[in-house]
């Protein structure tokens, strides 16, 4: 329940901007009609859910009105909650079935990728797993140094080379270390540069080949880190990365800093990729595995 309280607090901006507006819309109508649904759709779009996703939600409410399941404005909120819960799907645990298992972390610079790695490493360490982290974002010395700080906090070991080193060489060294030391999980950081997509694709492909060659039987997760404050922009980034990598899950950061929390639904609906972690603060424990029931409950609580 401690994290639920943090989540509820972290979603305050979205609740105040959007779901409090839902309350006022519902209270201002005496019946569920097209005017109510249009105002509700506008409120959902303002949460950065996206027009397509908001339209789908309203269409489901419209169907419920048409067949008599939704008659009173007071029932709209419960119906909306049920639709959003269905839309966001189930949270999925990381598939870490082998020793070592591999988590490849991708995302543009500035989304909170490095801190997310530290927080995920911390979460895994608390589960009793031994964790190695590969600093394969070698284009920025600051990225490696920052990652080292977070690894120290989490109690995870960092495998690094000098700035400008070949990222695939770092992954090769990390894979060898993971095997030699019997690590449970190897987390790999990568550079985030969408402005040169060809280089990004080539680099990810090279890293993938090294993992496949050195750890051929390992469980693999590829997590895309997205900054929730960017709203629909995060969806654009996700589509770009989806062309370059086989993404298995999403990590949503900075939910506490935005009124655009509705983007979570749009991203999930449009990409059909499960959300695996969410972050609602700066502390090392402020990122947790995604719980769909808890998330929707926190929005409506």
One Martini backbone bead per residue (centre of mass of N, CA, C, O) as a GRO file, in nm:
protein
  301
    1UNK     BB    1   0.051   0.066  -0.011
    2UNK     BB    2   0.279   0.264  -0.040
    3UNK     BB    3   0.283   0.282  -0.352
    4UNK     BB    4  -0.008   0.372  -0.388
    5UNK     BB    5   0.033   0.647  -0.255
    6UNK     BB    6   0.246   0.742  -0.459
    7UNK     BB    7   0.072   0.707  -0.710
    8UNK     BB    8  -0.158   0.893  -0.630
    9UNK     BB    9   0.023   1.140  -0.599
   10UNK     BB   10   0.159   1.124  -0.889
   11UNK     BB   11  -0.146   1.157  -1.032
   12UNK     BB   12  -0.262   1.439  -0.960
   13UNK     BB   13  -0.240   1.604  -1.223
   14UNK     BB   14  -0.425   1.422  -1.388
   15UNK     BB   15  -0.669   1.427  -1.203
   16UNK     BB   16  -0.710   1.740  -1.200
   17UNK     BB   17  -0.723   1.780  -1.520
   18UNK     BB   18  -0.938   1.534  -1.579
   19UNK     BB   19  -1.108   1.368  -1.352
   20UNK     BB   20  -1.241   1.624  -1.233
   21UNK     BB   21  -1.382   1.694  -1.500
   22UNK     BB   22  -1.558   1.449  -1.513
   23UNK     BB   23  -1.724   1.517  -1.265
   24UNK     BB   24  -1.840   1.790  -1.370
   25UNK     BB   25  -1.979   1.677  -1.616
   26UNK     BB   26  -2.169   1.476  -1.480
   27UNK     BB   27  -2.309   1.697  -1.286
   28UNK     BB   28  -2.424   1.877  -1.548
   29UNK     BB   29  -2.608   1.624  -1.599
   30UNK     BB   30  -2.929   1.440  -1.636
   31UNK     BB   31  -2.813   1.292  -1.895
   32UNK     BB   32  -2.711   1.062  -2.137
   33UNK     BB   33  -2.553   1.229  -2.398
   34UNK     BB   34  -2.383   1.367  -2.658
   35UNK     BB   35  -2.274   1.608  -2.500
   36UNK     BB   36  -2.136   1.453  -2.276
   37UNK     BB   37  -1.949   1.279  -2.460
   38UNK     BB   38  -1.798   1.519  -2.590
   39UNK     BB   39  -1.676   1.633  -2.328
   40UNK     BB   40  -1.531   1.374  -2.247
   41UNK     BB   41  -1.348   1.352  -2.493
   42UNK     BB   42  -1.197   1.617  -2.446
   43UNK     BB   43  -1.076   1.536  -2.171
   44UNK     BB   44  -0.912   1.292  -2.276
   45UNK     BB   45  -0.739   1.447  -2.481
   46UNK     BB   46  -0.608   1.635  -2.257
   47UNK     BB   47  -0.445   1.371  -2.142
   48UNK     BB   48  -0.303   1.245  -2.405
   49UNK     BB   49  -0.445   0.989  -2.531
   50UNK     BB   50  -0.579   1.051  -2.790
   51UNK     BB   51  -0.812   1.055  -3.034
   52UNK     BB   52  -0.845   0.753  -3.102
   53UNK     BB   53  -0.872   0.647  -2.811
   54UNK     BB   54  -1.105   0.831  -2.715
   55UNK     BB   55  -1.307   0.735  -2.928
   56UNK     BB   56  -1.321   0.444  -2.831
   57UNK     BB   57  -1.432   0.501  -2.551
   58UNK     BB   58  -1.692   0.653  -2.644
   59UNK     BB   59  -1.809   0.421  -2.813
   60UNK     BB   60  -1.856   0.235  -2.569
   61UNK     BB   61  -2.048   0.424  -2.423
   62UNK     BB   62  -2.254   0.447  -2.653
   63UNK     BB   63  -2.331   0.147  -2.653
   64UNK     BB   64  -2.437   0.146  -2.359
   65UNK     BB   65  -2.665   0.346  -2.416
   66UNK     BB   66  -2.810   0.199  -2.652
   67UNK     BB   67  -2.851  -0.086  -2.467
   68UNK     BB   68  -2.908   0.024  -2.152
   69UNK     BB   69  -2.645   0.019  -1.949
   70UNK     BB   70  -2.651   0.349  -1.979
   71UNK     BB   71  -2.833   0.619  -1.804
   72UNK     BB   72  -2.666   0.754  -1.577
   73UNK     BB   73  -2.433   0.987  -1.493
   74UNK     BB   74  -2.333   0.835  -1.228
   75UNK     BB   75  -2.228   0.578  -1.421
   76UNK     BB   76  -1.991   0.679  -1.599
   77UNK     BB   77  -1.737   0.640  -1.426
   78UNK     BB   78  -1.755   0.331  -1.399
   79UNK     BB   79  -1.749   0.277  -1.705
   80UNK     BB   80  -1.479   0.412  -1.762
   81UNK     BB   81  -1.306   0.243  -1.573
   82UNK     BB   82  -1.361  -0.029  -1.716
   83UNK     BB   83  -1.246   0.046  -1.994
   84UNK     BB   84  -0.956   0.129  -1.904
   85UNK     BB   85  -0.886  -0.141  -1.776
   86UNK     BB   86  -0.912  -0.305  -2.039
   87UNK     BB   87  -0.712  -0.138  -2.219
   88UNK     BB   88  -0.437  -0.179  -2.039
   89UNK     BB   89  -0.430  -0.441  -1.920
   90UNK     BB   90  -0.186  -0.646  -1.817
   91UNK     BB   91   0.053  -0.704  -1.616
   92UNK     BB   92   0.404  -0.789  -1.668
   93UNK     BB   93   0.645  -0.984  -1.606
   94UNK     BB   94   0.950  -1.059  -1.612
   95UNK     BB   95   1.141  -1.277  -1.830
   96UNK     BB   96   1.346  -1.468  -1.597
   97UNK     BB   97   1.456  -1.799  -1.662
   98UNK     BB   98   1.762  -1.746  -1.664
   99UNK     BB   99   2.132  -1.807  -1.623
  100UNK     BB  100   2.132  -1.556  -1.760
  101UNK     BB  101   1.952  -1.267  -1.800
  102UNK     BB  102   1.821  -1.020  -2.040
  103UNK     BB  103   1.831  -0.650  -2.037
  104UNK     BB  104   1.729  -0.426  -2.277
  105UNK     BB  105   1.786  -0.069  -2.287
  106UNK     BB  106   1.576   0.181  -2.433
  107UNK     BB  107   1.613   0.527  -2.544
  108UNK     BB  108   1.610   0.842  -2.521
  109UNK     BB  109   1.753   1.108  -2.426
  110UNK     BB  110   1.602   1.212  -2.107
  111UNK     BB  111   1.384   0.981  -1.994
  112UNK     BB  112   1.535   0.792  -1.762
  113UNK     BB  113   1.719   0.541  -1.817
  114UNK     BB  114   1.940   0.529  -1.599
  115UNK     BB  115   1.752   0.536  -1.349
  116UNK     BB  116   1.589   0.287  -1.429
  117UNK     BB  117   1.814   0.084  -1.406
  118UNK     BB  118   1.872   0.129  -1.106
  119UNK     BB  119   1.579   0.057  -1.010
  120UNK     BB  120   1.564  -0.227  -1.131
  121UNK     BB  121   1.812  -0.338  -0.989
  122UNK     BB  122   1.698  -0.294  -0.706
  123UNK     BB  123   1.448  -0.475  -0.737
  124UNK     BB  124   1.610  -0.738  -0.798
  125UNK     BB  125   1.782  -0.739  -0.541
  126UNK     BB  126   1.529  -0.767  -0.349
  127UNK     BB  127   1.485  -1.066  -0.487
  128UNK     BB  128   1.794  -1.194  -0.482
  129UNK     BB  129   1.950  -1.084  -0.723
  130UNK     BB  130   2.208  -1.087  -0.947
  131UNK     BB  131   2.368  -0.782  -1.088
  132UNK     BB  132   2.448  -0.666  -1.411
  133UNK     BB  133   2.599  -0.376  -1.579
  134UNK     BB  134   2.600  -0.229  -1.906
  135UNK     BB  135   2.792   0.043  -2.053
  136UNK     BB  136   2.671   0.103  -2.386
  137UNK     BB  137   2.685   0.419  -2.344
  138UNK     BB  138   2.977   0.562  -2.501
  139UNK     BB  139   2.913   0.876  -2.595
  140UNK     BB  140   2.886   0.945  -2.274
  141UNK     BB  141   3.048   0.994  -1.988
  142UNK     BB  142   2.807   1.079  -1.807
  143UNK     BB  143   2.646   0.817  -1.840
  144UNK     BB  144   2.847   0.631  -1.696
  145UNK     BB  145   2.868   0.784  -1.427
  146UNK     BB  146   2.567   0.774  -1.357
  147UNK     BB  147   2.542   0.467  -1.359
  148UNK     BB  148   2.740   0.416  -1.129
  149UNK     BB  149   2.578   0.552  -0.907
  150UNK     BB  150   2.324   0.365  -0.933
  151UNK     BB  151   2.473   0.098  -0.883
  152UNK     BB  152   2.566   0.164  -0.600
  153UNK     BB  153   2.282   0.197  -0.480
  154UNK     BB  154   2.187  -0.106  -0.576
  155UNK     BB  155   2.431  -0.321  -0.581
  156UNK     BB  156   2.562  -0.314  -0.869
  157UNK     BB  157   2.754  -0.422  -1.130
  158UNK     BB  158   2.990  -0.260  -1.344
  159UNK     BB  159   3.038  -0.256  -1.701
  160UNK     BB  160   3.323  -0.086  -1.845
  161UNK     BB  161   3.441   0.173  -2.056
  162UNK     BB  162   3.541   0.399  -2.252
  163UNK     BB  163   3.487   0.658  -2.413
  164UNK     BB  164   3.407   0.544  -2.748
  165UNK     BB  165   3.348   0.272  -2.736
  166UNK     BB  166   3.235  -0.027  -2.825
  167UNK     BB  167   2.935  -0.141  -2.733
  168UNK     BB  168   2.972  -0.445  -2.809
  169UNK     BB  169   3.226  -0.485  -2.630
  170UNK     BB  170   3.082  -0.442  -2.362
  171UNK     BB  171   2.883  -0.677  -2.397
  172UNK     BB  172   3.091  -0.897  -2.418
  173UNK     BB  173   3.214  -0.856  -2.136
  174UNK     BB  174   2.946  -0.887  -1.978
  175UNK     BB  175   2.879  -1.175  -2.066
  176UNK     BB  176   3.134  -1.303  -1.949
  177UNK     BB  177   3.084  -1.210  -1.655
  178UNK     BB  178   2.807  -1.343  -1.613
  179UNK     BB  179   2.909  -1.632  -1.647
  180UNK     BB  180   3.147  -1.638  -1.442
  181UNK     BB  181   2.954  -1.516  -1.188
  182UNK     BB  182   2.652  -1.607  -1.197
  183UNK     BB  183   2.442  -1.423  -1.299
  184UNK     BB  184   2.105  -1.347  -1.326
  185UNK     BB  185   2.143  -1.039  -1.441
  186UNK     BB  186   2.161  -0.848  -1.752
  187UNK     BB  187   2.206  -0.502  -1.796
  188UNK     BB  188   2.157  -0.288  -2.092
  189UNK     BB  189   2.283  -0.008  -2.205
  190UNK     BB  190   2.191   0.259  -2.437
  191UNK     BB  191   2.179   0.458  -2.688
  192UNK     BB  192   1.988   0.777  -2.764
  193UNK     BB  193   1.944   0.810  -3.127
  194UNK     BB  194   1.709   0.936  -3.356
  195UNK     BB  195   1.861   1.128  -3.564
  196UNK     BB  196   2.021   0.838  -3.635
  197UNK     BB  197   1.872   0.559  -3.727
  198UNK     BB  198   2.083   0.387  -3.870
  199UNK     BB  199   2.288   0.371  -3.638
  200UNK     BB  200   2.095   0.256  -3.430
  201UNK     BB  201   2.024  -0.006  -3.580
  202UNK     BB  202   2.315  -0.110  -3.607
  203UNK     BB  203   2.381  -0.118  -3.306
  204UNK     BB  204   2.150  -0.306  -3.212
  205UNK     BB  205   2.228  -0.539  -3.401
  206UNK     BB  206   2.511  -0.587  -3.283
  207UNK     BB  207   2.424  -0.645  -2.994
  208UNK     BB  208   2.238  -0.881  -3.066
  209UNK     BB  209   2.459  -1.067  -3.177
  210UNK     BB  210   2.622  -1.092  -2.919
  211UNK     BB  211   2.403  -1.213  -2.742
  212UNK     BB  212   2.337  -1.460  -2.926
  213UNK     BB  213   2.631  -1.576  -2.911
  214UNK     BB  214   2.695  -1.561  -2.586
  215UNK     BB  215   2.356  -1.589  -2.506
  216UNK     BB  216   2.153  -1.804  -2.659
  217UNK     BB  217   1.960  -1.910  -2.392
  218UNK     BB  218   1.854  -1.645  -2.303
  219UNK     BB  219   1.659  -1.444  -2.162
  220UNK     BB  220   1.455  -1.172  -2.311
  221UNK     BB  221   1.456  -0.813  -2.274
  222UNK     BB  222   1.291  -0.515  -2.421
  223UNK     BB  223   1.313  -0.189  -2.293
  224UNK     BB  224   1.111   0.101  -2.315
  225UNK     BB  225   1.178   0.432  -2.243
  226UNK     BB  226   0.934   0.672  -2.117
  227UNK     BB  227   0.824   1.005  -2.108
  228UNK     BB  228   0.527   1.114  -1.979
  229UNK     BB  229   0.552   1.434  -2.032
  230UNK     BB  230   0.530   1.392  -2.364
  231UNK     BB  231   0.310   1.208  -2.438
  232UNK     BB  232   0.257   1.170  -2.769
  233UNK     BB  233   0.564   1.167  -2.821
  234UNK     BB  234   0.609   0.883  -2.705
  235UNK     BB  235   0.463   0.739  -2.937
  236UNK     BB  236   0.660   0.817  -3.156
  237UNK     BB  237   0.909   0.685  -3.033
  238UNK     BB  238   0.795   0.397  -3.019
  239UNK     BB  239   0.761   0.360  -3.324
  240UNK     BB  240   1.057   0.394  -3.396
  241UNK     BB  241   1.176   0.163  -3.216
  242UNK     BB  242   1.000  -0.070  -3.334
  243UNK     BB  243   1.173  -0.076  -3.603
  244UNK     BB  244   1.458  -0.162  -3.434
  245UNK     BB  245   1.293  -0.334  -3.211
  246UNK     BB  246   1.194  -0.599  -2.987
  247UNK     BB  247   0.955  -0.510  -2.791
  248UNK     BB  248   0.839  -0.622  -2.452
  249UNK     BB  249   0.845  -0.332  -2.295
  250UNK     BB  250   0.748  -0.072  -2.066
  251UNK     BB  251   0.884   0.242  -1.934
  252UNK     BB  252   0.737   0.476  -1.708
  253UNK     BB  253   0.817   0.807  -1.652
  254UNK     BB  254   0.723   1.088  -1.467
  255UNK     BB  255   0.415   1.079  -1.362
  256UNK     BB  256   0.445   1.315  -1.138
  257UNK     BB  257   0.504   1.554  -1.384
  258UNK     BB  258   0.198   1.511  -1.505
  259UNK     BB  259  -0.118   1.560  -1.705
  260UNK     BB  260  -0.047   1.302  -1.925
  261UNK     BB  261  -0.140   1.005  -1.823
  262UNK     BB  262  -0.324   0.914  -2.069
  263UNK     BB  263  -0.094   0.808  -2.257
  264UNK     BB  264  -0.085   0.519  -2.157
  265UNK     BB  265  -0.335   0.422  -2.315
  266UNK     BB  266  -0.246   0.496  -2.602
  267UNK     BB  267   0.015   0.331  -2.611
  268UNK     BB  268  -0.109   0.055  -2.545
  269UNK     BB  269  -0.322   0.050  -2.776
  270UNK     BB  270  -0.136   0.113  -3.033
  271UNK     BB  271   0.113  -0.111  -2.962
  272UNK     BB  272   0.080  -0.368  -2.788
  273UNK     BB  273   0.250  -0.303  -2.514
  274UNK     BB  274   0.357  -0.374  -2.217
  275UNK     BB  275   0.359  -0.260  -1.899
  276UNK     BB  276   0.628  -0.301  -1.646
  277UNK     BB  277   0.701   0.003  -1.558
  278UNK     BB  278   0.677   0.261  -1.297
  279UNK     BB  279   0.730   0.617  -1.232
  280UNK     BB  280   0.693   0.849  -0.916
  281UNK     BB  281   1.009   0.934  -0.876
  282UNK     BB  282   1.352   0.976  -0.743
  283UNK     BB  283   1.363   0.732  -0.591
  284UNK     BB  284   1.469   0.400  -0.586
  285UNK     BB  285   1.153   0.306  -0.500
  286UNK     BB  286   0.981   0.474  -0.745
  287UNK     BB  287   0.985   0.184  -0.888
  288UNK     BB  288   0.743  -0.041  -1.037
  289UNK     BB  289   0.562  -0.278  -1.110
  290UNK     BB  290   0.295  -0.312  -1.303
  291UNK     BB  291  -0.047  -0.222  -1.193
  292UNK     BB  292  -0.349  -0.190  -1.329
  293UNK     BB  293  -0.542  -0.164  -1.092
  294UNK     BB  294  -0.380   0.050  -0.937
  295UNK     BB  295  -0.374   0.269  -1.154
  296UNK     BB  296  -0.681   0.315  -1.194
  297UNK     BB  297  -0.748   0.361  -0.897
  298UNK     BB  298  -0.566   0.616  -0.862
  299UNK     BB  299  -0.729   0.794  -1.067
  300UNK     BB  300  -1.023   0.750  -0.905
  301UNK     BB  301  -0.969   0.802  -0.587
   0.00000   0.00000   0.00000
